[in-house]
């Protein structure tokens, strides 16, 4: 099978590329390598895929030095003409769209970046799938779509009517847009609501790395809502295993709605939504303690109020993933944190 994986220099995207390549698939990776966070980390991830930083340039396809079946191109999703040419020339079988402008708090400061990448860019993905016979579109949503939903654990059947950040609103929009294209054009699509992903090669704007970097450099850490928050921290290997299971499980229309209200996670169109999370929320202070133990040094903490766009708790109901795809994330938090800190120290030579 031939895949387009967008966000290939990103945290989840780079792992998904390696897994697809390891099983023999052909992959074209796409990323714009923007400077939302340290681009050296993004180039480091590409390095694990055999792509040298010196070889990367805009709109230039680079052949991997490690994987015969992998090529990379630097491109913006919102570049309509370039995306049309990419789909027309490459004849992909499937698309895994993991590219997006990430970050809840950053969306408050830079809203236009989210509309351009997450809405305009996603529309170009959908149009490519529509016109070039894509067999399955898999795309990243987020647990943030649950917003002010007070019911836990979060189920795919729950309402997502009240997002609390523009980032979450764009992810909800992606789900609505995908359903429309699945309904109108019969494109099988699956959205994945990821829950607080962490692990080696993770994003430096997320709490595990912010905490680790501060502790290792003798700085204080910011603890929001005075530490009274719960997060469904999910290890990267569990996330990627879920993505691979979904890739091979193309959704079919669910037409048996006669006896009950429609299920928001499925449709009479070939459309599906899954949570991928550890389904065991961890207190923020316990997560900080796991980092302190892995580093061997306590953190100096500054307690702050809840930030705009944040939610008190995330907690995934993963019964659909388990029942339909036979998989349940299960990485223990202390093991995952220790592996993350070991990588962090190695990569940054600390």
Secondary structure, DSSP 4 states (H G I P E B T S, - for coil): -EEEEESTTSHHHHHHHHHHHHTT-EEEEEE---TTS-HHHHHHHHHHTT--GGG--BT-EEE-SS-TTEEEEE--TT-HHHHHHHHHHH--SEEEE------TTHHHH-HHHHIIIIIIHHHHHHHHHHHTT-SEEEEEEEGGGGTT---SSB-TTS-----SSHHHHHHHHHHHHHHHHHHHH---EEEEEE--EESTT--TTSHHHHHHHHHHTT--EEEEGGG--EE--EEHHHHHHHHHHHHT---------TTSPPPTTB-SSSEEEEEES-SS-EEHHHHHHHHHHHHTSPPPEEEEPPPTT--SB--B--HHHHHHH-------HHHHHHHHHHHHHHHTT-
